[in-house]
């Protein structure tokens, strides 16, 4: 399930898995996650949208994938 994110990271050096892990660790709290990652909330919003687009999955599926990985 995380394969598309890992492939995107390999091509673009974007680290989507750590972004996703932080986001899910903060229970989807965008401001808290953005602060923890030292990025703007808009940047986080864009990254989460890209993650959802690349995987075609919702947050619950992504949470479970990160928990297992």
N, C-alpha and C positions, 0 to 999 in steps of 0.2 A: 504494500500500500504506500509506503514511503519512497519507493523506487523513483517515481517521477520527480520528487523533491531532491533526492540525491543526484539524479542525472542533471537537473537544473543547476544545482550547486556546482557540480563538476564543470559545467559549461560556463557558468556565469560568476562563480565564487560568491554566491549570495547568502549562504548559510540559512536556508529556510527551516531546517529541522530545529536548530536552537531557538529560532524565533517562535516556531510553533510550540515547542516545549515550554518556553517561558510564558507564552500566552495561555496555554492550558493550565500551567502551574498557578497562574494568577486568576483562574476560573473565568477567563475571558474578559477580565478587567483591562480595558485598553490603556487607560492612563497609567495604571500601576505597571503594566507590562512595558509600556514605552519608557517610563522612567527607569525601570530596571535594565533595559537594553540601551539606555542613553540615546534614544531616538525620539523624534517628534511623533505625536499621536497619528498624524496624517501618514507618515511613513509606515507605521505599524499597520494602519488600515489598508494601505496599498499592499503590503507584504501578505497579510492574511487573505486578502482577495486573490492574490496570485497563488497562494497555497491552495485555496479552495478550487480555483480554476484548474490548476495542474493535477490535483488529485481527484476532483469530482466528488469529494466526500464532505460530510458535515463534521461538526466539531466532535461529536461522540465517537465516530469512527476514527478520527484522527487522534483523539485522546487514547483510545484503546491501542492504536498502532504504536504510539510513543511509549505507552506503558509496557508493551510486550518487547519492544526493540531494545 
